[in-house]
Each structure stands twice: as structure tokens, then as C-alpha cells.
């Protein structure tokens, strides 16, 4: 089999015989496809099909123990296991792109890591407010969301320790940081 080479936008337009006056529409369509995860844009501005690049696009199914599985958008593609240290700030039910790193020889299951978050699912989180001297935390009721939401004191909206609250995420988590929010 020949190696798969993602192409530059101009190369794609040429191969597809897109006329000059249609280029703007083509460009916009390409960006929409990138936003939906149908096409991947690499750091070198090349476009390719995720499945041909060892990537999977789908919804993350979190687990209370911290790991997750990506349920592919494509029906007959097997789920990919994501260890907790390779979630990279993704949360339960987010739409993500993951790189498949290996196939576990004992379970025969593909394992990978989240490389891009396409769409966040949990804009608001219900949980219990825990107060400390300088800030607060919301511990999510949903046990598939395993990271607490950091609440600056100014954003606690009068919540008291132990209150059941709804918080809005104001900053999304990454590898090293909890999400941040405000009590609404």
C-alpha cells in the first residue's frame, strides 16, 4: 500500500478541479469539515482523513476510575481505550480526536490519547460545593466526571459548604489544570 499523504488546501482544490471563483466556498467548507472532525488539519496546514492518519473521531465515554473510551462516529470502528493520564483535559461525553498509539496485546484493544477536543459536552455541572479558605470546589454528581471544578471565591455566588449547586465552566481543563467555573 502507498503511504497516505495529507494535502495542502491548494493541492486539494487542484485535484478536485475547484474553479477560482469557488475557492472561498471550498475553503469555508473545508474549515467546517475540520470543526466537525470529518477532516484533520495538521500543524503544517495539510488536510487529511482521520482514519487514514491513525486517528479516531468520536465521543468520549468517561469512567469513574479516570480512564475512558472513544466511541467512534463510524459505526463499525471499535472503541479506543484512553488511559487516565492521556485524557488531556477531555471530559465525559466531549467529542474528541484521539491518536491511536498501540494495540494492547493481551486485550487486543486499541489504546490512544486525546489530541484535540472538538466539542465540549459539560458546559454546566451539577455537584456539591466544598469551601476552603481561599477558594471552593464543586465535586460533580456525575461520577464519570472525575475532576473537581475550581471556583474562585469571587465566583462562589454565596454558596456554602455542602450546598448542591450548578456551576458554569469558565475555563476548560488541560493536562495539568482543573476546570474553573462560577456558581450560577
N, C-alpha and C positions, 0 to 999 in steps of 0.2 A: 504494500500500500504506500502511496505517496504521502509525504508529510503534509500536514494541514497548515496553510499559511493565511492568517488573517490579513485583510487588505486595508489600504488607506481609502478614505471616502472617494477620492478622485478615481482610484483604480476600480472601485466598485461601480461608480457611475459609468465609467468607460465600458466595463464588461457588460453592464446591464443596458448599455446604449441609452442612457438618460440624456435628453437634449438639454442644452444650456439653459433654456428658459424654464425647464422643470427642476433645475438643480436645487433651488431654495426649498421647494416642496419635498424633494428627495432627502435633503439634509434634515428637515424638520421631522420627517417620517423616521429616519434613522435614529434621531435623538429620542423619539417616543418609544421606539423599539428597545433602545438601551435602558430607558426608565422602567420598562416593563420586564426587563431581563430576557427578552427574546434574542437580543444580540448583545455581545460584550464589547466594550471599548477598552483596549489595553492602554497602558501608560504611554505607549508610542503612537497613540491615535489610530491604531488599527482596529478593524471591526471583524468579529468572528462569531460563529455559532457556539454557544457554551458547551454543548455535548461533545463537540469535536475538539475542545480545548481542555478536556479533563475536568470540566466544571459541571455543577448541578445547580439548577434554579428551582426553588420551591419554598414551602412553608416550614418553619422550624417548630417541631413539637418538643417542648421542653419537658424535663423530668425533675421531680423533687430532689433527686441526688445531684443535679447540676449539669448532667450531660444532656444531649438532645439528639433528635433525628430530623433529617430534612426529608420531607415528603415531596417528591419531585412533582413539578407541574405536568410532566409527561407520564401518562398512565402506567406504562409497563416498565418504568425505571425503578429499581429497588431503592429503598430508603438508605440514606447515608448516615452513619453514626458520627456524632460530633462530641469529642471528649470535652469536659467542662473547661479545661484550660485553653481550648481553641474556639470557644463561642465568640470571643472578641466583641463583647458588648451586645450580642444579639439576645433577644428575649423571646419567650414563648409566643408563638403564632406570627412572628415577624416573617416577611418574605425576604429571602436572602439568596446570595450566590455563595457557593462553597467550592473550594478546590478539593478534589479527591486526592488524598496523599498516599493511601495504601489500601490493600485488601488484607484484613486480618486472616491469617492462615487457619486459625482454629475455628472461628465463627463464619468464615468465608464472606464476611460483611465488609463493604467499603467503608473506610474511615476518612474523615476530612476535616477541614477548618473553614469557618465563615470568613470570607474575604470582602463581602460587601453587603450592606443592608439596603434593600430596595424600598421597603415599606414597613413602617412601624405599626404594630397592632395595638399596643397598650398606651394610648395617649393619656388615659386616666386610669388610676389604680385604686382599688378599694383595699383598705387594710387597717391595722391598729397603729395608732400614733404612740411612739415612745419618746419621752422627753429626756434630754440631758441638759447640762448647764448652758452650753453654748449653741446647741443645735438640736434638731429632732430627727427621728427616722420614722418612716412608715414601713411596717412589716406587711407585705402583701398577703391577702387572704388566699389568693391563688397559689397553691404550693408548687406550681410549675414555674413561677417567677421566683427565683431563689435569691435575688439581690434586693436588699432593702433600699428604699428611696431616701436620700439625704434631704432634709428640709432645713434651710437656714432659718434662724429664729424669726427674722422679719417676715417670713412667709408661712408662719405656723397658724395664722388666722385665728388665734385664741384657742387652738386645740390643746387639750390637757392630756397628760399621761394616761394611756389606756383607752382613749376615745376611738370610736370607729369613725374613720374619715375617708374622704375621696381626695386624692392628690392628682394634680395635673403635672405631667413631666415637662420640665422646662429645659433640662439638658440631658441628653441621652448618654447611657453608659458607654465606656470603651473597655479595653483590656484591663486597665488599672484603676478605673474610677466608677463609683456607683452612680446611678442616675440621680439627678437633682430635681426637686419639684416644689410645688407650693400647694398648701391645703386650700381646696375650693369648697 
